């Protein structure tokens, strides 16, 4: 099953998000938004520690992703 979506609509949505986030960063004190970023990054790191991925599985996923990307660009 192939997913269909409007690429232009998704692009506009991403750009709108980036613009709104940039505006929030500009109007928010550095200490507040940098703390939120630190909390987010720390949660990603904690999650990575809780879900270990064996090296061989990681390498297989990367190889598969590279194959997929090269097939799409061909």
N, C-alpha and C positions, 0 to 999 in steps of 0.2 A: 504494500500500500504506500503510495507516494503522498506526502503532505503537500498541499498547495497553499500558497500564501502570497500576498502582495508584497513584493520586495520593496517597492517604493514606500508603502505604508509602514513597513517595519523600519525602514531607514528614517523616515520622518519621526516615528515614535522614539527611536534611539537618540536622534538629535534633540528632540524636545526634552528627553530625560537629561541629557548632558547639559543642555542650557539651564534647566531648572536646578540641577545640582550645582553648577558653576555659580549661579546666582545665590544659592544658599551659602556656599563657601564664602563668597564675597561679603555677605551681610552678617556672617556668624563669626564671633571672636575665634582667633586661632586656637586658643587653648581648648575650646569646646569641640570644634570639628576635628582637631588632631587627636583628641582623646577618643572620639567616636571611631576614627580610622584605626587607632591602636587597638581598641576593643574588638573591632571587626577582624583585624589581622590576627590578633591573639586567639580569637575563636576559631579561625581557619586552621591555625597551627595546632590547637588543642584537638580539633576534629581529626586532623591528619594523624596525630599520635594515637587516637582511639580507633582508627581504621587502618591498620598497617597493610601495606600492599607489598607482597613479595617482589623482589627485583625482577624475576623472570616474567611475572604477570605485567609489571610496568613496561618492560621492554617490548613485550608482545603488543600491548596497547599502542605504544608509540609507533611501532612498525606498521601496525594496521592503520593508524591515523595518517601516517605519511603515504602509504599506498593509496588510501582513499583520496587524499589531497592531490596526488599526482594523477589519479584517474580523472578527477574533476577538471583539472587544468588542461588535460589532453584534448 
